Amino acid sequence: MSLLRNSVRKSLLKLTGFWRPYSRLFMRSDSAFWVISWEMKEIGALAFKHGKRLAPSWLLPFTDRQCAFFGSHFDLLLNEKWFDTSLRLAAAYFHGRPGTGTVEFDICFENLKKYHDRIHRLQVSHTAMKDIVLSSGIESSKVFLIPIAINPSYFSPQTNVLRQKARAYFGIPQDAVVIGSFQKDGVGWGDGREPKLPKGPDVLVKVLSILKSKLPHLFVLLSGPARGYVKAGLEKYGIPYRHYLLKDYPKINSLYHCLDLYLVTSREEGGPKSVLESMASGVPLVTTCVGQAMDLVRHGENGWMVKNGDVDELVSCTEYVMSHPTQKEKVVKAGLATAAENTYSAQMPLWSRFFDGFVE
C-alpha cells in the first residue's frame, strides 16, 4: 500500500511541477464544513476575480513552490510540517489570545513567534488580534486587517410578512419574543454538553434565565452544532426553544427573520459573523465587546455593546430594545448601512493588496 501511495505522490508532484512557481493558490479549509468552509469559498472567488489561479485543495500535500491560504491558523500553526515545505504560507488568525488557559492558543502563538519569517500573509479580523499578532515579532507589512464579511445576496431585511412566514415554517409562536443565538459553543463536534467558555454559553444561559421573568413569551432560537450545554440550561429554567441545525448556509436569513433580537455573549471571537448577519437582516444586535464587534458596533447607534461578561448590562440592553421601538428602528437602519459597507465585494481592494506579492 505504501508503494502505491508513494507512486501516486510522485506522479502528482510531477504533474504539478509543470506549474510556474507560486502561480497557483490553494484555499485550505478545515474539515468541519462550518463557517471557515464558506469563508474560503468567498475569498477564493475574490482571488479568482483578481486573476489568481486556484488549485484543488486536495492537491496541496503533493505540491511544491505554490501558495497556500489556511482558513484557520490552527491548521497551519499546530502542524509544523508545513514549515518544512517551500510553500508560500498565509492564514486567517481570527482568535486565540495566549495566556488565557487554552493550550492550543499558547502553542499557536509560540509557533507564530518561531516561524513568522516563513509566513507571508496573515489576515486578522479586528484590532485587538492585530496587536496580539504583531507582538509575535512578525513584520507589520505581512498583517492585514480585513473583517469577516458577508455575502449580501444571502440576506434581506426583516418585514412583518417575512417574520410571520419564517415563524410559521419553524413552528415558533407568532406572539413570542424571539432571541437568536447561531453559533458553535460546545467542545467538540458531538452534543456539546461541555461548554466552550470563550464562546460564553454560560453567560448566555444566565442572561436568558433572568430575561425569562422580564419578557413574557420569551422563546430562544438556536442554530449551530454542539449546543448541548445551552439546551440543557434552557430546559433547566423552563425556557422554550427550538434548535435548528442549518445544512445550507445561504438559507440562514430565514432564521434571522424569526427574531426580535440577536444576542452575542462571547468572551472571545474572531467575528462573530453574526454581527454583520444580524445587521444585514434588520435584526437589532446586543453583543459583548468581542472580536470584530469592537470595531464595527457603535453602542446605541448601529447596535448595543457591553463589557465582556456583564450579565446585568446584557439584560438591560435587551430590555431597552424591546421597550423602545423608535430607537430600535433607527439602530436597525444604521446597522443595514454597516452591513452594506462590509460585504465581500466591498472588500475587493483589501484582498487585492493581500494577494498581490503573494500569488504570482
Secondary structure, 3 states (H helix, E strand, C coil): CHHHHHHHHHHHHHHHCCCCCCCEEEEECCCCCCHHHHHHHHHHHHHHHCCCEEECHHHHHHCCCCEEEECCHHHHHCCHHHHHCCCEEEEECCCCCCCCCCHHHHHHHHHHHHHHHHEEEEEECCHHHHHHHHCCCCCHHHEEECCCCECHHHCCCCCHHHHHHHHHHHCCCCCCEEEEEECCCECCCCCCCCECHHHCHHHHHHHHHHHCCCCCCEEEEEECCCCHHHHHHHHHCCCCEEECCCCCHHHCHHHHCCCCEEEECCCCCCCCCHHHHHHHCCCCEEEECCCCHHHHCCECCCEEEECCCCHHHHHHHHHHHHHCHHHHHHHHHHHHHHHHCCECHHHHHHHHHHHECCEC
